[in-house]
Amino acid sequence: MSDTTPPATPDAPSSAAPPAEPRPKQTLAIVSLVTGIVGVVFSFVAGLGILPAIAGVVTGHMALKREPHARGFAIAGLITGYVGLALSIVFAVVILAPLILAWLFIASFGAIGAGL
């Protein structure tokens, strides 16, 4: 007896799995989440989080329209973006405004004293 196998026929079904469908993109939603988190973290550093927070809010709204399958990431990005924006504004009003006013107050005395 011979242990030869018959050659495969071209009509034989393939045992390979069909290619998987490509996953939908979540780029805007993830960018929104990351920039929102950066905005929250940097809002405690001299209010520098305002620009990333704005970017998080803008990309979050874009992601809600363009990537409905990534709604969770987009909403999380919007929340962190708005929180970072609010914290940056509060930090600017509570910390930076009094410092600037004190500096202007002291500078005005210097200008008055120079004229004496």
PyMOL CGO cylinders between C-alpha atoms (Angstrom):
from pymol import cmd
from pymol.cgo import CYLINDER

trace = [
    CYLINDER, 0.00, 0.00, 0.00, 1.09, 3.45, -0.79, 0.3, 1, 1, 1, 1, 1, 1,
    CYLINDER, 1.09, 3.45, -0.79, 0.74, 6.40, 1.63, 0.3, 1, 1, 1, 1, 1, 1,
    CYLINDER, 0.74, 6.40, 1.63, 0.23, 9.00, -1.05, 0.3, 1, 1, 1, 1, 1, 1,
    CYLINDER, 0.23, 9.00, -1.05, -2.49, 11.55, -0.68, 0.3, 1, 1, 1, 1, 1, 1,
    CYLINDER, -2.49, 11.55, -0.68, -4.46, 12.76, -3.64, 0.3, 1, 1, 1, 1, 1, 1,
    CYLINDER, -4.46, 12.76, -3.64, -3.59, 16.24, -4.88, 0.3, 1, 1, 1, 1, 1, 1,
    CYLINDER, -3.59, 16.24, -4.88, -5.83, 19.07, -3.68, 0.3, 1, 1, 1, 1, 1, 1,
    CYLINDER, -5.83, 19.07, -3.68, -8.45, 20.12, -6.14, 0.3, 1, 1, 1, 1, 1, 1,
    CYLINDER, -8.45, 20.12, -6.14, -9.02, 23.80, -6.81, 0.3, 1, 1, 1, 1, 1, 1,
    CYLINDER, -9.02, 23.80, -6.81, -12.70, 23.45, -5.87, 0.3, 1, 1, 1, 1, 1, 1,
    CYLINDER, -12.70, 23.45, -5.87, -11.94, 22.14, -2.39, 0.3, 1, 1, 1, 1, 1, 1,
    CYLINDER, -11.94, 22.14, -2.39, -13.06, 24.44, 0.43, 0.3, 1, 1, 1, 1, 1, 1,
    CYLINDER, -13.06, 24.44, 0.43, -10.34, 26.32, 2.22, 0.3, 1, 1, 1, 1, 1, 1,
    CYLINDER, -10.34, 26.32, 2.22, -9.83, 25.77, 5.91, 0.3, 1, 1, 1, 1, 1, 1,
    CYLINDER, -9.83, 25.77, 5.91, -8.52, 29.32, 6.41, 0.3, 1, 1, 1, 1, 1, 1,
    CYLINDER, -8.52, 29.32, 6.41, -10.79, 31.75, 8.22, 0.3, 1, 1, 1, 1, 1, 1,
    CYLINDER, -10.79, 31.75, 8.22, -12.19, 34.66, 6.23, 0.3, 1, 1, 1, 1, 1, 1,
    CYLINDER, -12.19, 34.66, 6.23, -10.40, 37.96, 6.77, 0.3, 1, 1, 1, 1, 1, 1,
    CYLINDER, -10.40, 37.96, 6.77, -11.70, 39.94, 9.72, 0.3, 1, 1, 1, 1, 1, 1,
    CYLINDER, -11.70, 39.94, 9.72, -13.58, 43.14, 9.05, 0.3, 1, 1, 1, 1, 1, 1,
    CYLINDER, -13.58, 43.14, 9.05, -11.54, 46.25, 9.78, 0.3, 1, 1, 1, 1, 1, 1,
    CYLINDER, -11.54, 46.25, 9.78, -12.34, 47.90, 13.09, 0.3, 1, 1, 1, 1, 1, 1,
    CYLINDER, -12.34, 47.90, 13.09, -13.92, 51.33, 12.82, 0.3, 1, 1, 1, 1, 1, 1,
    CYLINDER, -13.92, 51.33, 12.82, -11.61, 54.23, 13.55, 0.3, 1, 1, 1, 1, 1, 1,
    CYLINDER, -11.61, 54.23, 13.55, -11.80, 55.96, 16.93, 0.3, 1, 1, 1, 1, 1, 1,
    CYLINDER, -11.80, 55.96, 16.93, -9.08, 58.53, 16.35, 0.3, 1, 1, 1, 1, 1, 1,
    CYLINDER, -9.08, 58.53, 16.35, -11.01, 61.72, 17.15, 0.3, 1, 1, 1, 1, 1, 1,
    CYLINDER, -11.01, 61.72, 17.15, -12.60, 60.23, 20.25, 0.3, 1, 1, 1, 1, 1, 1,
    CYLINDER, -12.60, 60.23, 20.25, -9.25, 59.07, 21.64, 0.3, 1, 1, 1, 1, 1, 1,
    CYLINDER, -9.25, 59.07, 21.64, -7.61, 62.42, 20.81, 0.3, 1, 1, 1, 1, 1, 1,
    CYLINDER, -7.61, 62.42, 20.81, -10.47, 64.12, 22.65, 0.3, 1, 1, 1, 1, 1, 1,
    CYLINDER, -10.47, 64.12, 22.65, -9.98, 61.94, 25.71, 0.3, 1, 1, 1, 1, 1, 1,
    CYLINDER, -9.98, 61.94, 25.71, -6.20, 62.40, 25.81, 0.3, 1, 1, 1, 1, 1, 1,
    CYLINDER, -6.20, 62.40, 25.81, -6.29, 66.18, 25.32, 0.3, 1, 1, 1, 1, 1, 1,
    CYLINDER, -6.29, 66.18, 25.32, -9.07, 66.47, 27.89, 0.3, 1, 1, 1, 1, 1, 1,
    CYLINDER, -9.07, 66.47, 27.89, -7.00, 64.61, 30.47, 0.3, 1, 1, 1, 1, 1, 1,
    CYLINDER, -7.00, 64.61, 30.47, -3.93, 66.73, 29.64, 0.3, 1, 1, 1, 1, 1, 1,
    CYLINDER, -3.93, 66.73, 29.64, -6.12, 69.82, 30.04, 0.3, 1, 1, 1, 1, 1, 1,
    CYLINDER, -6.12, 69.82, 30.04, -7.24, 68.75, 33.51, 0.3, 1, 1, 1, 1, 1, 1,
    CYLINDER, -7.24, 68.75, 33.51, -3.69, 67.94, 34.63, 0.3, 1, 1, 1, 1, 1, 1,
    CYLINDER, -3.69, 67.94, 34.63, -2.14, 71.13, 33.21, 0.3, 1, 1, 1, 1, 1, 1,
    CYLINDER, -2.14, 71.13, 33.21, -4.93, 73.35, 34.53, 0.3, 1, 1, 1, 1, 1, 1,
    CYLINDER, -4.93, 73.35, 34.53, -3.17, 73.21, 37.91, 0.3, 1, 1, 1, 1, 1, 1,
    CYLINDER, -3.17, 73.21, 37.91, 0.06, 74.47, 36.34, 0.3, 1, 1, 1, 1, 1, 1,
    CYLINDER, 0.06, 74.47, 36.34, -0.56, 78.19, 35.90, 0.3, 1, 1, 1, 1, 1, 1,
    CYLINDER, -0.56, 78.19, 35.90, -3.72, 77.55, 33.91, 0.3, 1, 1, 1, 1, 1, 1,
    CYLINDER, -3.72, 77.55, 33.91, -1.81, 76.03, 30.98, 0.3, 1, 1, 1, 1, 1, 1,
    CYLINDER, -1.81, 76.03, 30.98, -4.53, 73.45, 30.50, 0.3, 1, 1, 1, 1, 1, 1,
    CYLINDER, -4.53, 73.45, 30.50, -6.86, 75.81, 28.69, 0.3, 1, 1, 1, 1, 1, 1,
    CYLINDER, -6.86, 75.81, 28.69, -5.55, 75.02, 25.18, 0.3, 1, 1, 1, 1, 1, 1,
    CYLINDER, -5.55, 75.02, 25.18, -5.59, 71.22, 25.49, 0.3, 1, 1, 1, 1, 1, 1,
    CYLINDER, -5.59, 71.22, 25.49, -9.00, 71.45, 27.17, 0.3, 1, 1, 1, 1, 1, 1,
    CYLINDER, -9.00, 71.45, 27.17, -10.38, 73.46, 24.25, 0.3, 1, 1, 1, 1, 1, 1,
    CYLINDER, -10.38, 73.46, 24.25, -8.88, 70.91, 21.85, 0.3, 1, 1, 1, 1, 1, 1,
    CYLINDER, -8.88, 70.91, 21.85, -10.56, 68.13, 23.84, 0.3, 1, 1, 1, 1, 1, 1,
    CYLINDER, -10.56, 68.13, 23.84, -13.94, 69.82, 23.65, 0.3, 1, 1, 1, 1, 1, 1,
    CYLINDER, -13.94, 69.82, 23.65, -13.68, 70.53, 19.92, 0.3, 1, 1, 1, 1, 1, 1,
    CYLINDER, -13.68, 70.53, 19.92, -12.49, 67.05, 18.98, 0.3, 1, 1, 1, 1, 1, 1,
    CYLINDER, -12.49, 67.05, 18.98, -15.07, 65.51, 21.31, 0.3, 1, 1, 1, 1, 1, 1,
    CYLINDER, -15.07, 65.51, 21.31, -17.92, 67.23, 19.50, 0.3, 1, 1, 1, 1, 1, 1,
    CYLINDER, -17.92, 67.23, 19.50, -16.41, 66.26, 16.14, 0.3, 1, 1, 1, 1, 1, 1,
    CYLINDER, -16.41, 66.26, 16.14, -16.11, 62.64, 17.29, 0.3, 1, 1, 1, 1, 1, 1,
    CYLINDER, -16.11, 62.64, 17.29, -19.76, 62.52, 18.36, 0.3, 1, 1, 1, 1, 1, 1,
    CYLINDER, -19.76, 62.52, 18.36, -20.80, 63.35, 14.80, 0.3, 1, 1, 1, 1, 1, 1,
    CYLINDER, -20.80, 63.35, 14.80, -18.19, 61.44, 12.81, 0.3, 1, 1, 1, 1, 1, 1,
    CYLINDER, -18.19, 61.44, 12.81, -17.60, 58.40, 15.03, 0.3, 1, 1, 1, 1, 1, 1,
    CYLINDER, -17.60, 58.40, 15.03, -20.90, 57.35, 16.64, 0.3, 1, 1, 1, 1, 1, 1,
    CYLINDER, -20.90, 57.35, 16.64, -19.44, 53.92, 17.48, 0.3, 1, 1, 1, 1, 1, 1,
    CYLINDER, -19.44, 53.92, 17.48, -16.90, 55.61, 19.80, 0.3, 1, 1, 1, 1, 1, 1,
    CYLINDER, -16.90, 55.61, 19.80, -19.50, 57.56, 21.77, 0.3, 1, 1, 1, 1, 1, 1,
    CYLINDER, -19.50, 57.56, 21.77, -18.07, 56.56, 25.18, 0.3, 1, 1, 1, 1, 1, 1,
    CYLINDER, -18.07, 56.56, 25.18, -14.59, 57.88, 24.44, 0.3, 1, 1, 1, 1, 1, 1,
    CYLINDER, -14.59, 57.88, 24.44, -16.04, 61.06, 22.92, 0.3, 1, 1, 1, 1, 1, 1,
    CYLINDER, -16.04, 61.06, 22.92, -18.25, 61.78, 25.94, 0.3, 1, 1, 1, 1, 1, 1,
    CYLINDER, -18.25, 61.78, 25.94, -15.36, 61.10, 28.32, 0.3, 1, 1, 1, 1, 1, 1,
    CYLINDER, -15.36, 61.10, 28.32, -13.23, 63.49, 26.27, 0.3, 1, 1, 1, 1, 1, 1,
    CYLINDER, -13.23, 63.49, 26.27, -15.95, 66.14, 26.41, 0.3, 1, 1, 1, 1, 1, 1,
    CYLINDER, -15.95, 66.14, 26.41, -16.31, 65.79, 30.17, 0.3, 1, 1, 1, 1, 1, 1,
    CYLINDER, -16.31, 65.79, 30.17, -12.57, 65.99, 30.84, 0.3, 1, 1, 1, 1, 1, 1,
    CYLINDER, -12.57, 65.99, 30.84, -12.24, 68.85, 28.35, 0.3, 1, 1, 1, 1, 1, 1,
    CYLINDER, -12.24, 68.85, 28.35, -14.98, 70.93, 29.99, 0.3, 1, 1, 1, 1, 1, 1,
    CYLINDER, -14.98, 70.93, 29.99, -13.60, 70.16, 33.47, 0.3, 1, 1, 1, 1, 1, 1,
    CYLINDER, -13.60, 70.16, 33.47, -10.10, 71.21, 32.37, 0.3, 1, 1, 1, 1, 1, 1,
    CYLINDER, -10.10, 71.21, 32.37, -11.51, 74.38, 30.83, 0.3, 1, 1, 1, 1, 1, 1,
    CYLINDER, -11.51, 74.38, 30.83, -13.42, 75.24, 34.01, 0.3, 1, 1, 1, 1, 1, 1,
    CYLINDER, -13.42, 75.24, 34.01, -10.43, 74.52, 36.24, 0.3, 1, 1, 1, 1, 1, 1,
    CYLINDER, -10.43, 74.52, 36.24, -8.16, 76.66, 34.07, 0.3, 1, 1, 1, 1, 1, 1,
    CYLINDER, -8.16, 76.66, 34.07, -10.57, 79.58, 34.23, 0.3, 1, 1, 1, 1, 1, 1,
    CYLINDER, -10.57, 79.58, 34.23, -11.05, 79.23, 37.98, 0.3, 1, 1, 1, 1, 1, 1,
    CYLINDER, -11.05, 79.23, 37.98, -7.28, 79.02, 38.48, 0.3, 1, 1, 1, 1, 1, 1,
    CYLINDER, -7.28, 79.02, 38.48, -6.76, 82.14, 36.37, 0.3, 1, 1, 1, 1, 1, 1,
    CYLINDER, -6.76, 82.14, 36.37, -9.39, 84.10, 38.26, 0.3, 1, 1, 1, 1, 1, 1,
    CYLINDER, -9.39, 84.10, 38.26, -8.49, 82.96, 41.77, 0.3, 1, 1, 1, 1, 1, 1,
    CYLINDER, -8.49, 82.96, 41.77, -4.69, 82.80, 41.55, 0.3, 1, 1, 1, 1, 1, 1,
    CYLINDER, -4.69, 82.80, 41.55, -3.39, 84.78, 38.61, 0.3, 1, 1, 1, 1, 1, 1,
    CYLINDER, -3.39, 84.78, 38.61, -5.73, 87.80, 38.71, 0.3, 1, 1, 1, 1, 1, 1,
    CYLINDER, -5.73, 87.80, 38.71, -4.78, 88.83, 42.28, 0.3, 1, 1, 1, 1, 1, 1,
    CYLINDER, -4.78, 88.83, 42.28, -1.10, 88.39, 41.45, 0.3, 1, 1, 1, 1, 1, 1,
    CYLINDER, -1.10, 88.39, 41.45, -1.42, 90.61, 38.39, 0.3, 1, 1, 1, 1, 1, 1,
    CYLINDER, -1.42, 90.61, 38.39, -3.41, 93.21, 40.32, 0.3, 1, 1, 1, 1, 1, 1,
    CYLINDER, -3.41, 93.21, 40.32, -0.82, 93.22, 43.12, 0.3, 1, 1, 1, 1, 1, 1,
    CYLINDER, -0.82, 93.22, 43.12, 1.96, 93.65, 40.58, 0.3, 1, 1, 1, 1, 1, 1,
    CYLINDER, 1.96, 93.65, 40.58, 0.12, 96.56, 38.92, 0.3, 1, 1, 1, 1, 1, 1,
    CYLINDER, 0.12, 96.56, 38.92, -0.52, 98.12, 42.33, 0.3, 1, 1, 1, 1, 1, 1,
    CYLINDER, -0.52, 98.12, 42.33, 3.14, 97.91, 43.29, 0.3, 1, 1, 1, 1, 1, 1,
    CYLINDER, 3.14, 97.91, 43.29, 4.22, 99.17, 39.86, 0.3, 1, 1, 1, 1, 1, 1,
    CYLINDER, 4.22, 99.17, 39.86, 1.95, 102.20, 40.18, 0.3, 1, 1, 1, 1, 1, 1,
    CYLINDER, 1.95, 102.20, 40.18, 3.66, 103.17, 43.44, 0.3, 1, 1, 1, 1, 1, 1,
    CYLINDER, 3.66, 103.17, 43.44, 6.99, 102.90, 41.69, 0.3, 1, 1, 1, 1, 1, 1,
    CYLINDER, 6.99, 102.90, 41.69, 5.83, 105.31, 38.97, 0.3, 1, 1, 1, 1, 1, 1,
    CYLINDER, 5.83, 105.31, 38.97, 4.45, 107.75, 41.54, 0.3, 1, 1, 1, 1, 1, 1,
    CYLINDER, 4.45, 107.75, 41.54, 7.59, 107.59, 43.67, 0.3, 1, 1, 1, 1, 1, 1,
    CYLINDER, 7.59, 107.59, 43.67, 9.83, 108.29, 40.69, 0.3, 1, 1, 1, 1, 1, 1,
    CYLINDER, 9.83, 108.29, 40.69, 8.09, 111.64, 40.08, 0.3, 1, 1, 1, 1, 1, 1,
    CYLINDER, 8.09, 111.64, 40.08, 8.87, 112.98, 43.57, 0.3, 1, 1, 1, 1, 1, 1,
]
cmd.load_cgo(trace, "trace")
